[in-house]
Amino acid sequence: MNPLKEVETQIEIEFPSKMDAEIALKAIGPEIMDSPSERTRTGIECREKTVKITITARDTPSLRASLNSYLRWLILSQQILELKHDMHNH
């Protein structure tokens, strides 16, 4: 029997600019709407240069799976934006 009813975590990723944060938010928005697990609920918001994701799950394995997915998508977005900036600076 699981003594916890739900588990929750929040992650915040800061981008170099507000525009980059908004691009990342739009890029992962569809993934958030189609949650990796029906055992999780996810909220996402953008404040200035920071994208904040809140994940609430029924159990720890579901939380971990969702967290890993969202982190991968955010890191990929961040890497693509860095490549874009590098291309413009050269």
Residue pairs with C-beta under 8 A, 6 or more apart in sequence:
2 59
4 59
4 60
5 58
6 56
6 57
6 58
7 56
7 57
7 59
7 60
7 63
8 54
8 55
8 56
8 57
8 63
9 54
9 55
9 63
9 67
10 52
10 53
10 54
10 55
11 52
11 53
11 55
11 67
11 70
11 71
11 74
12 50
12 51
12 52
12 53
13 21
13 24
13 50
13 51
13 74
13 78
14 21
14 49
14 50
15 21
15 24
15 49
15 50
15 51
15 78
15 81
16 49
16 81
16 85
17 49
18 46
18 48
18 49
20 49
20 81
21 46
21 48
21 49
21 50
21 51
22 46
23 77
23 81
24 51
24 74
24 77
24 78
24 81
25 44
25 46
25 51
27 73
27 77
28 44
28 70
28 73
28 74
28 77
29 44
31 69
31 70
31 73
32 42
32 44
32 53
32 70
35 41
35 42
35 66
36 65
36 66
36 69
37 57
37 62
37 65
37 66
39 57
39 58
39 59
39 62
40 55
40 56
40 57
40 58
40 62
40 63
40 65
40 66
41 55
41 56
41 57
42 53
42 54
42 55
42 56
42 66
42 70
43 53
43 54
44 51
44 52
44 53
44 54
45 51
45 52
46 52
51 74
53 70
53 74
55 63
55 66
55 67
55 70
57 63
57 66
